[in-house]
Amino acid sequence: MDKTIQSTGTVAKAADTTIPVTDAPVRSAGASAQSTNTAVRGADATIRMLGPLEPRDGWVAKYCPIAGALEVLSARSAFLILREAFYGATRFDEFVRRAQISEPVAAARLRELVDAGLMEREDYRSPGQRTRQRYRLTEKGASLLPAMVALMQWGERWVNGCDRVQLRHEGCNAEVGVALRCEHGHDVSESELTLAVRPRPLRKTSLRDDCGDRAT
């Protein structure tokens, strides 16, 4: 899947969405995070457990999606390669140069991302050159874009000196950020979040199936 982000001075074609990036110094994007959600204090960000998930010490998060995602994306270099894939990199040398990582590290991360189904290899050949391989995001890999934007947004707000670029909506040039929203379209503040066992139609559910083993 060709899902890339346009950067100033480079034309990158995208099948689904194209988000412009400017390299001019800008204000921190922290305000964009607050456009639909109120400011978060530590106490407000505590997620309330519902039903069999309360108390929290009563179960083990054996099938935690956060832990599962980190099993796939546990290395900093993996995120940098994905960043460059969204920025339009496809060739091995581009990933090495733009992510500023060594060739062995790039080779290892690309192989892991391909094995995990986040990227795919395809053959290409420039005129007069031998056939080579390039890398593209799959649908699975492209679906990480909101997570990447959330990390970018957090870094802009909390890491000094990381607010030099911003994502903008090509249609109106407004800054782009991520926000919590329920499936019915309601904006949700952090203090309104609860954690519940996901309904499993067509079969009997249990805490063991959905959340892991009960603590003994």
FENHU-V206314 format. One record per residue. PSI is psi as a letter, one per 40 degrees, with the letter a starting at -180 (* if undefined). D_LAST is the distance of its C-alpha to the last C-alpha in Angstrom with 1 decimal. Layout:
psi: (PSI:PSI)
d_last: (D_LAST:D_LAST)
This chain:
psi: (h:g:g:i:h:h:i:h:e:h:h:h:h:i:d:c:i:h:h:i:h:i:e:i:h:i:i:i:e:d:d:d:d:e:d:e:i:i:i:h:i:d:d:d:e:h:h:h:i:i:b:e:e:h:i:d:e:e:i:h:g:d:f:h:d:d:d:d:d:d:d:d:g:e:i:d:d:d:d:d:d:d:d:d:d:d:e:e:i:d:i:d:d:d:d:d:d:d:e:f:i:i:d:d:d:d:d:d:d:d:d:d:d:d:d:e:e:d:i:i:i:i:i:i:h:i:h:e:i:i:h:i:i:i:h:i:h:i:d:d:d:d:e:e:d:d:d:d:d:d:d:d:d:d:d:d:d:e:h:h:e:f:f:e:i:i:h:i:h:d:d:e:e:i:i:h:i:i:i:h:h:i:e:e:e:h:h:h:i:d:e:e:h:i:h:i:h:h:h:g:i:e:i:h:i:i:d:d:d:d:e:a:i:i:i:*)
d_last: (45.7:48.2:46.4:47.7:48.5:52.2:53.2:56.5:59.2:57.3:57.3:54.0:53.9:50.7:50.1:47.9:47.9:49.9:49.1:51.8:51.1:53.6:54.0:55.7:54.0:52.3:50.5:46.7:45.0:42.6:44.6:43.9:40.2:41.2:43.6:41.1:38.3:38.6:38.0:34.4:33.2:29.8:28.5:29.9:28.0:24.5:23.2:21.9:18.8:19.5:18.0:14.4:14.3:14.5:12.8:12.6:9.5:7.6:8.5:9.9:13.7:14.2:17.5:18.8:22.6:23.3:21.6:23.4:26.7:26.4:26.0:29.4:31.0:29.7:33.3:35.7:38.5:36.9:37.2:40.7:41.7:40.4:42.3:45.4:44.9:44.9:48.0:49.8:49.3:49.5:50.9:49.3:51.8:51.1:47.4:48.2:50.9:49.3:45.8:47.3:45.2:46.4:47.3:44.6:41.9:43.3:43.5:39.9:38.6:40.9:39.8:36.1:37.0:39.0:36.4:33.9:36.5:37.2:40.7:43.2:46.3:49.7:53.1:55.9:59.3:61.7:65.4:66.7:63.2:61.0:58.0:54.9:51.4:50.0:46.6:45.8:42.7:41.3:40.2:36.6:37.7:40.0:37.2:35.9:38.9:37.3:34.6:37.4:39.3:36.4:36.2:39.9:40.0:37.4:39.4:42.6:41.3:39.4:40.9:44.4:47.1:45.1:47.0:50.1:49.5:48.2:47.5:50.0:50.6:53.6:54.8:55.2:54.4:51.7:48.7:45.6:42.1:38.7:37.3:34.3:35.5:33.9:35.1:37.6:39.2:38.2:37.8:34.4:33.9:30.8:30.1:30.1:27.2:24.1:21.2:20.6:19.3:22.5:24.3:24.7:27.8:28.8:25.4:22.4:19.8:16.1:13.6:12.5:16.2:17.1:14.6:12.3:8.9:6.3:3.8:0.0)
